[in-house]
Amino acid sequence: MRKFLNILIYTLIGLSALAQEPASNLNLLSEFELPRTEEVEFFKNTSTGSPILLSTKGDIIFIRPISMETGLPIRLLSIRSNDTKKIRRHELRGDSLYCLVKSVEEGQPDGFESVIYSLRGDVLSEAHRHDVRFSESPSTKTAQTIHFTASANGKFGLIVRQEAFAKNKSASVFLEITRHPEGTVETHLVQLPFDSDDIEITGVSITNRGIVNIGAQTGVKINSPFLRKHIIYCFSPEQNELHEFDMSLDKVYLKDLVIQIHSSQTSAIALYSRDPFEQAETNGFVYMTIDTSGTKVLKKSIVEFKDDIIYELQGPDSRKTEHVEHLFATDLLELNGELIALLDQQYLDQVCTTDPRTGIITCTDQYHFDGILLQSVSNQNSNTIIGRRQIDDKTKGPYMGQQAYISNGTLTIFYNDHVRNESLEAERIMNNPSRSALRYVSTTDNEILRTGALASDDFVHFTACPGFEDKGTISLVFSDGKNYKIGIIRANEL
């Protein structure tokens, strides 16, 4: 019955769109140009100044405060590396830009610095700098990744690195927490109950209360899917306590652990398969939420995809199976008190042709971005599929994928769709940016969807560059391949 209602809704939406051109609820501001050598990373709001467009070129960071009246850069700010100082990581939180800098001097072991820059009134200044004093000697050989992040409120910076392998020793993890603007730095060496070569850190985060979350995968040494576990460690620096939370469940095999923070609570999902040897198959996901103190689990559940969801994501021409293929967890969104998992179906394919004269085979990579699944983590029956279809050849271009925003109790997803599409079913493949329009899909309850296309002239939504939502207004970046424009959308007018 619900499937019939969805089809009826889609049909009504499609019929209503037949009589109209793409709407003009999108306000594109003035055009500006960026050097082609720069990689545009994100467009974010700041606490005290103008929103900034951040781009990079090698080890150089370019920061352009943007006037939201004209859409033009106000000035160009930059943080430049030199022969001895190399910027390796950066995170913007509010008006604080956290940077991890690597020091390279001839004849000296490599060292690291943690630097915080302040963006106030569109002026960039250095607010804090200190040497990162890892517990190991700088000359110690280690291939372990340095994880670098900051809390959403910009008050805590975090550096995490697992110590180098040592025979017959358990794993240990170095933590450094910087409190800003106080400028105080504290370090901890945390012991884990696994051999030093049997655990791998997959990601870290820190809450607005300073609780450190570490995502880890165990069973690395044996490399057996039957013994592999996905674990979340929560460390409280004030109590100097470490708590372990195992995401694993019997007879399901996890992958793609995603950890996010909502209201200082830690939420995590991990896709699972019933077949441990099939990496592309997914039957559902495991969900867990941990309280604000990082000491206890508030909820842990398993969400199995329903048959109709599996059928729709496979497509009517696919063989009947009990799983979905090529699905990835990309976001966790809080919609009116309910957490919604955003799952993205994408895969890499190849198209090959043979020259009949020489027999030489030429293959071209083809990137597919198909359906988007919105699935409630607490209600198996609350789910929605958006039938997007995008194809990009040779490389994964900056116009593929989607962006999702919550504004005034409404979840809206934006992606580039074929300009002639009239419904959510996306009958025509969008494989040419010049033929695309900005498609939006909105919902307040993950049941009923509203959709439409927004006219953007010759400019295409630059999906690779995240925008932001502020007080009911969503700001996105658009490009025609050379020039850029800021697009303003009022969520309540869609």
Buried (B, 14 or more C-beta within 10 A) or exposed (E): EEEEEBEEBBEEBBEEBEEEEBBEBBBBBEBBEBEEEBBBBBBBBBEEBBBBBBBBEEBEBBBBBBBBEEBBBBEEBEBEBEEEBBBEBBBBBBBBBBBBBBBBEEEEEEBBBBBBBBBBEBEBEEBBEBEBEBBBEEEEEEEBBBBBBBBBBBBBBBBBBBBBBEEEEEBBBBBBBBBBEEEEBEBBEBEBEBBBBBBBBBBBBBBBBBBBBBBBBBBBBEEEBEEBBBBBBBBBBEEEEBBEBEBBBEEBBBBBBBBBBBEBBBBBBBBBBBEBEBEEBBBBBBBBBBBBBBBEBEEBEEBBBBEEBBBBBBEEEEEEEEBBBBBBBBBBBBBEEBBBBBBBBBBEEEEEEEEEEEEEEEEEEBBBBBBBBBBBBEEBEBBBBBBBBBBBEEEBBBBBBBBBBBBEEBBBBBBBBBBEBBBBBBEBBBBBBEBBBBBBBBBBBBBEBBBBBBBBEEBBBBBBBBBBBEEEBBBBBBBBBEEBBBBBBBBEEB
